[in-house]
Amino acid sequence: RRLSSLKREIDKVTDYYDVIRIYQYPLEGMFALTTLKNNKWRRIIVRPPKS
């Protein structure tokens, strides 16, 4: 919930050419990278290696 409101606030003050990265760790034991590029949000989730 807080991340979505933060992303909306960032959308209001950024231009098409801006690039923003948000790093989240630990997120349910995973690493998440959320990126804003060309006014589109992308999320990459990196899971730990299986033992």
C-alpha positions as CSV (number, residue, x, y, z in Angstrom):
1,R,0.0,0.0,0.0
2,R,2.7,2.5,0.9
3,L,4.8,1.5,-2.1
4,S,1.9,2.1,-4.5
5,S,1.2,5.6,-3.0
6,L,5.0,6.4,-3.2
7,K,5.0,5.3,-6.9
8,R,2.0,7.6,-7.6
9,E,3.8,10.5,-5.9
10,I,6.9,9.8,-8.0
11,D,4.8,9.7,-11.2
12,K,3.6,13.2,-10.5
13,V,7.1,14.8,-10.3
14,T,9.1,12.8,-12.9
15,D,9.4,13.2,-16.7
16,Y,9.5,10.6,-19.5
17,Y,13.3,10.5,-19.4
18,D,13.7,10.0,-15.7
19,V,14.9,6.7,-14.3
20,I,14.0,5.7,-10.7
21,R,15.0,2.5,-8.9
22,I,13.6,1.2,-5.7
23,Y,15.4,-1.6,-3.9
24,Q,13.5,-3.8,-1.4
25,Y,15.1,-6.4,0.7
26,P,14.1,-8.6,2.4
27,L,10.7,-8.9,0.8
28,E,9.4,-12.3,1.9
29,G,12.9,-13.6,1.7
30,M,13.5,-12.2,-1.8
31,F,15.1,-9.2,-3.3
32,A,12.8,-6.9,-5.3
33,L,13.9,-4.2,-7.7
34,T,11.2,-1.8,-8.9
35,T,12.2,0.5,-11.8
36,L,10.5,3.4,-13.5
37,K,11.7,4.0,-17.0
38,N,9.9,5.7,-19.9
39,N,6.9,6.3,-17.5
40,K,6.5,2.5,-17.1
41,W,7.0,0.6,-13.8
42,R,8.8,-2.8,-14.0
43,R,9.4,-5.1,-11.1
44,I,12.1,-7.8,-11.0
45,I,12.2,-10.3,-8.1
46,V,15.3,-12.3,-7.4
47,R,14.8,-15.4,-5.3
48,P,17.5,-17.1,-3.3
49,P,19.2,-20.1,-4.7
50,K,17.6,-23.5,-3.9
51,S,19.6,-25.5,-1.5
